[in-house]
């Protein structure tokens, strides 16, 4: 499998991305090519610094970089020789199977439209994997579509259901629409109509879920618009970092607490790993003729490694073929008004 890596769009420079690439290559011998896209002199200097010499590494030189300050559509149109655009082109031209990027989210979503939507898909969606009490769940949309129609959320539910089955291994994922309460009277016009559509689909649809349910092992797939979803994602990440900071502060406040922390250090390390968003690599953009993984702009090497792992998993599962099939079936149900047989 061939994975294109935009090495220029992150906050920490290309060396961090290349360190993550090295870890990924060491972990997965089935990766046949890792295409590093960016400014060649900087990439080569980082390769030398990291000590990465692997025959699977390919370097594609480009002259421009899309920054977080660039307006998404304008940046994609004007900076045609940017690392992000060139990496997307590799997938579009079938010279790569997937792209990962830590760059501007809006620009990545806009640029990835060059790959075209899968047949029947109205909008691509960012699926973010998040931790719950004992397992994980998927949040869709994590930021690709700030404004949505009910039919978009219904399709997000279908794609999220498939993704949870394939990646989490859950036979019948519990699918819910995010709302401000679990009662049918709650929500707004968007959530109410989306819920009515989801009832008609072949899903294990459990209705509305509220914020309290997300991290309480109550649901496997949560759908919402990208505006709300992105707020949920970033709030959860911030809360996780804050909790770890407060815990560290309190555990070092007195000698007795420090002793207790030393005794329990393995448990605290496990907790930190469990809450660390870098474990998940990034959010996946579903619904396109190509595999796109969006890393956090502040991603470190472990997040890069895991983003490459996630991209490789999608290639192995051939998810796009399954999405085409299940979206077609869902669209038939919605058009015909067939109720859920379950």
C-alpha positions as CSV (number, residue, x, y, z in Angstrom):
1,X,0.0,0.0,0.0
2,X,1.1,3.5,-0.8
3,X,0.5,6.4,1.6
4,X,1.1,10.1,0.8
5,X,2.1,12.2,3.8
6,X,1.8,16.0,3.8
7,X,4.9,16.8,6.0
8,X,4.6,20.6,5.9
9,X,1.3,21.5,7.4
10,X,1.9,20.8,11.2
11,X,2.8,23.0,14.0
12,X,6.1,21.3,14.9
13,X,7.9,21.1,11.5
14,X,8.5,18.2,9.2
15,X,11.1,16.5,11.5
16,X,8.3,15.4,13.9
17,X,6.2,14.1,11.0
18,X,9.2,12.1,9.7
19,X,9.9,10.7,13.1
20,X,6.4,9.4,13.1
21,X,6.8,8.0,9.6
22,X,9.9,6.1,10.8
23,X,7.9,4.5,13.6
24,X,5.1,3.6,11.2
25,X,7.5,1.9,8.7
26,X,9.1,0.0,11.5
27,X,5.6,-1.2,12.7
28,X,4.1,-2.2,9.4
29,X,6.2,-4.0,6.8
30,X,3.2,-4.1,4.4
31,X,3.5,-0.4,3.6
32,X,5.1,-0.5,0.2
33,X,5.7,3.2,-0.2
34,X,5.6,6.3,2.1
35,X,5.5,9.4,-0.1
36,X,6.8,12.4,1.8
37,X,5.4,15.6,0.1
38,X,6.9,18.9,0.9
39,X,10.0,21.1,0.4
40,X,12.8,18.7,-0.5
41,X,15.7,20.4,1.3
42,X,13.8,20.4,4.6
43,X,12.6,16.8,4.2
44,X,16.2,15.6,3.4
45,X,17.6,17.5,6.4
46,X,15.0,15.9,8.6
47,X,15.6,12.4,7.1
48,X,19.3,12.8,7.9
49,X,18.6,14.1,11.4
50,X,16.1,11.3,12.2
51,X,18.4,8.7,10.5
52,X,15.6,7.4,8.3
53,X,17.0,5.4,5.4
54,X,14.4,3.1,4.0
55,X,13.9,2.1,0.4
56,X,10.1,2.6,0.8
57,X,10.6,6.3,1.3
58,X,9.8,8.6,-1.7
59,X,10.2,12.4,-1.6
60,X,8.0,14.6,-3.8
61,X,9.2,18.2,-3.9
62,X,6.8,21.1,-3.8
63,X,7.4,24.8,-3.3
64,X,4.4,26.0,-1.3
65,X,2.8,25.4,2.1
66,X,-0.9,25.9,3.1
67,X,-1.0,27.5,6.5
68,X,-3.7,27.7,9.1
69,X,-4.2,31.3,8.2
70,X,-5.1,30.5,4.6
71,X,-8.7,30.6,3.6
72,X,-9.6,27.0,2.7
73,X,-11.0,27.3,-0.8
74,X,-8.8,30.2,-1.8
75,X,-5.7,28.5,-0.5
76,X,-6.4,25.3,-2.4
77,X,-7.0,27.3,-5.6
78,X,-4.0,29.6,-5.3
79,X,-1.4,27.3,-3.8
80,X,-1.5,24.5,-6.4
81,X,2.1,23.5,-5.6
82,X,1.5,23.1,-1.9
83,X,2.3,19.9,-0.1
84,X,-1.4,19.3,0.7
85,X,-2.6,19.8,-2.8
86,X,0.2,17.7,-4.3
87,X,-0.5,14.8,-1.8
88,X,-4.2,14.9,-2.7
89,X,-3.3,14.8,-6.4
90,X,-1.3,11.6,-5.8
91,X,-4.5,9.9,-4.5
92,X,-6.6,11.3,-7.3
93,X,-4.2,10.1,-9.9
94,X,-4.1,6.6,-8.2
95,X,-0.4,7.0,-7.4
96,X,-1.2,6.7,-3.7
97,X,-3.9,4.8,-1.8
98,X,-4.3,7.3,1.1
99,X,-3.2,10.7,2.3
100,X,-2.6,11.9,5.8
101,X,-2.2,15.6,6.7
102,X,-1.8,17.7,9.9
103,X,-2.8,20.9,7.9
104,X,-5.7,23.3,7.7
105,X,-8.9,21.2,8.2
106,X,-11.1,23.4,5.9
107,X,-8.5,23.3,3.2
108,X,-8.1,19.5,3.4
109,X,-11.8,19.0,3.2
110,X,-12.1,21.4,0.3
111,X,-9.1,20.0,-1.5
112,X,-10.2,16.4,-1.0
113,X,-13.3,17.2,-3.0
114,X,-11.0,16.7,-6.0
115,X,-11.3,13.0,-5.2
116,X,-15.1,13.2,-5.9
117,X,-17.8,11.8,-3.6
118,X,-18.6,8.2,-3.7
119,X,-21.8,7.4,-5.7
120,X,-24.8,8.3,-3.6
121,X,-23.0,10.2,-0.9
122,X,-24.2,13.8,-0.4
123,X,-21.4,15.0,1.9
124,X,-18.1,13.6,3.1
125,X,-17.8,13.4,6.9
126,X,-15.1,13.5,9.4
127,X,-15.2,10.5,11.8
128,X,-13.3,10.9,15.0
129,X,-12.6,8.0,17.4
130,X,-13.0,8.9,21.0
131,X,-12.7,7.0,24.3
132,X,-15.6,5.9,26.6
133,X,-15.5,4.2,29.9
134,X,-14.4,0.7,28.7
135,X,-14.4,1.1,24.9
136,X,-14.4,3.7,22.1
137,X,-17.1,5.4,20.0
138,X,-17.1,7.4,16.8
139,X,-18.3,11.0,16.5
140,X,-19.5,12.2,13.1
141,X,-19.3,15.0,11.9
142,X,-16.1,16.2,13.7
143,X,-15.9,19.3,11.6
144,X,-16.2,18.9,7.8
145,X,-19.8,20.2,7.5
146,X,-20.7,23.1,9.8
147,X,-24.2,23.3,8.2
148,X,-26.1,20.1,7.5
149,X,-29.4,18.8,6.3
150,X,-31.3,15.8,8.0
151,X,-30.4,13.5,5.1
152,X,-26.7,14.3,5.6
153,X,-26.9,13.1,9.3
154,X,-28.8,10.0,8.1
155,X,-25.9,9.2,5.7
156,X,-23.4,10.0,8.5
157,X,-25.1,7.3,10.6
158,X,-24.8,4.8,7.8
159,X,-21.1,5.4,7.3
160,X,-20.4,5.6,11.0
161,X,-22.3,2.3,11.5
162,X,-20.1,0.6,8.9
163,X,-16.9,2.1,10.2
164,X,-17.7,1.0,13.8
165,X,-18.4,-2.6,12.6
166,X,-15.2,-2.8,10.6
167,X,-12.8,-0.9,12.9
168,X,-14.3,-1.4,16.4
169,X,-15.5,-4.9,15.6
170,X,-19.0,-4.2,17.0
171,X,-21.6,-6.5,15.3
172,X,-24.5,-4.1,15.8
173,X,-23.3,-0.6,16.7
174,X,-25.6,1.5,18.7
175,X,-26.3,4.7,16.7
176,X,-27.7,7.9,18.2
177,X,-28.3,11.5,17.2
178,X,-26.7,14.0,19.5
179,X,-29.3,16.3,21.2
180,X,-29.9,18.3,24.3
181,X,-31.8,15.5,25.9
182,X,-32.9,11.9,25.3
183,X,-36.6,12.7,25.2
184,X,-38.3,12.8,21.7
185,X,-39.6,16.3,22.5
186,X,-36.0,17.6,22.7
187,X,-33.7,18.7,19.9
188,X,-34.4,21.1,17.0
189,X,-35.7,20.7,13.5
190,X,-32.5,19.2,12.2
191,X,-32.2,16.5,14.9
192,X,-35.9,15.6,14.9
193,X,-36.0,15.0,11.1
194,X,-32.6,13.2,11.2
195,X,-33.9,10.9,13.9
196,X,-37.1,10.2,11.8
197,X,-34.9,9.2,8.8
198,X,-32.6,7.0,10.9
199,X,-35.5,5.0,12.2
200,X,-36.2,4.0,8.6
201,X,-32.7,2.7,8.0
202,X,-31.2,-0.7,8.7
203,X,-29.5,0.5,11.9
204,X,-29.5,-0.3,15.6
205,X,-30.8,3.2,16.1
206,X,-31.3,4.1,19.8
207,X,-32.7,7.6,19.3
208,X,-31.3,10.8,20.9
209,X,-28.2,10.8,23.0
210,X,-27.0,13.7,25.1
211,X,-23.6,14.8,26.1
212,X,-23.7,12.8,29.3
213,X,-24.1,9.6,27.3
214,X,-21.0,10.0,25.1
215,X,-18.4,8.9,27.5
216,X,-20.6,6.5,29.5
217,X,-20.5,3.4,27.2
218,X,-24.1,4.3,26.0
219,X,-23.5,4.6,22.3
220,X,-21.0,3.5,19.5
221,X,-21.8,6.0,16.8
222,X,-22.9,9.6,17.4
223,X,-24.1,11.8,14.6
224,X,-24.4,15.6,14.6
225,X,-23.5,18.6,12.3
226,X,-19.8,19.5,12.0
227,X,-20.2,22.8,14.0
228,X,-21.4,21.0,17.1
229,X,-19.2,18.0,16.6
230,X,-16.0,20.0,16.3
231,X,-16.9,21.8,19.6
232,X,-17.5,18.4,21.3
233,X,-14.2,17.0,20.0
234,X,-12.0,20.0,21.0
235,X,-13.8,20.4,24.4
236,X,-13.2,16.7,25.2
237,X,-9.5,17.0,24.3
238,X,-9.1,20.2,26.4
239,X,-10.9,18.6,29.3
240,X,-8.6,15.5,29.1
241,X,-5.5,17.6,29.2
242,X,-6.8,19.7,32.0
243,X,-7.7,16.7,34.1
244,X,-4.2,15.2,33.6
245,X,-2.7,18.6,34.6
246,X,-4.8,18.9,37.7
247,X,-4.1,15.3,38.7
248,X,-0.4,15.8,38.3
249,X,-0.6,19.0,40.4
250,X,-2.5,17.4,43.2
251,X,-0.4,14.3,43.3
252,X,2.8,16.3,43.8
253,X,1.4,18.7,46.4
254,X,2.7,16.8,49.5
255,X,5.4,14.1,50.1
256,X,2.8,11.5,51.1
257,X,0.9,12.1,47.8
258,X,4.1,11.9,45.9
259,X,4.8,8.5,47.5
260,X,1.3,7.3,46.7
261,X,1.7,8.5,43.1
262,X,4.9,6.5,42.8
263,X,3.2,3.4,44.0
264,X,0.3,3.9,41.5
265,X,2.5,5.2,38.6
266,X,1.7,2.3,36.3
267,X,-2.0,3.0,36.7
268,X,-1.5,6.7,36.0
269,X,0.5,5.9,32.9
270,X,-2.2,3.6,31.6
271,X,-4.8,6.4,32.3
272,X,-2.7,8.9,30.4
273,X,-2.4,6.5,27.4
274,X,-6.2,5.9,27.5
275,X,-7.0,9.6,27.4
276,X,-4.3,10.6,24.9
277,X,-5.9,11.7,21.5
278,X,-2.6,10.8,19.8
279,X,-3.5,7.1,20.2
280,X,-6.2,7.5,17.6
281,X,-4.0,9.3,15.0
282,X,-6.6,11.6,13.6
283,X,-10.1,11.9,12.1
284,X,-11.0,10.0,8.9
285,X,-12.8,11.7,6.0
286,X,-15.4,9.2,4.8
287,X,-17.4,9.2,1.6
288,X,-14.7,10.1,-1.0
289,X,-13.0,8.1,-3.8
290,X,-9.9,8.0,-1.7
291,X,-8.7,7.6,1.9
292,X,-8.0,10.9,3.8
293,X,-6.9,11.1,7.4
294,X,-6.8,14.5,9.2
295,X,-4.2,14.7,12.0
296,X,-4.3,17.4,14.6
297,X,-2.1,20.4,13.7
298,X,-0.1,19.9,16.9
299,X,0.4,16.1,16.2
300,X,3.7,14.6,17.5
301,X,5.4,11.6,16.2
302,X,3.2,9.0,17.9
303,X,0.1,10.7,16.4
304,X,1.7,10.6,13.0
305,X,2.5,6.9,13.4
306,X,-1.0,6.1,14.4
307,X,-2.5,8.2,11.5
308,X,-0.5,6.2,9.1
309,X,-1.8,3.0,10.8
310,X,-5.4,4.2,10.5
311,X,-4.9,4.9,6.8
312,X,-3.4,1.4,6.3
313,X,-6.4,-0.1,8.2
314,X,-8.8,1.6,5.8
315,X,-6.9,0.3,2.8
316,X,-7.0,-3.2,4.1
317,X,-10.7,-3.1,4.9
318,X,-11.6,-1.7,1.5
319,X,-14.1,0.5,3.2
320,X,-15.1,2.6,0.2
321,X,-16.6,-0.4,-1.6
322,X,-18.7,-1.2,1.5
323,X,-19.8,2.5,1.8
324,X,-21.0,2.5,-1.8
325,X,-23.1,-0.5,-1.2
326,X,-24.6,0.5,2.1
327,X,-25.3,4.1,1.1
328,X,-27.1,2.8,-2.0
329,X,-29.3,0.6,0.2
330,X,-30.0,3.4,2.6
331,X,-31.0,5.8,-0.2
332,X,-33.4,3.2,-1.5
333,X,-35.0,2.8,1.9
334,X,-35.3,6.6,2.3
335,X,-36.8,7.0,-1.1
336,X,-39.2,4.1,-0.7
337,X,-40.1,5.0,2.9
338,X,-39.5,1.4,4.0
339,X,-39.4,1.1,7.8
340,X,-36.6,-0.6,9.6
341,X,-37.3,-4.4,9.6
342,X,-35.5,-4.8,12.9
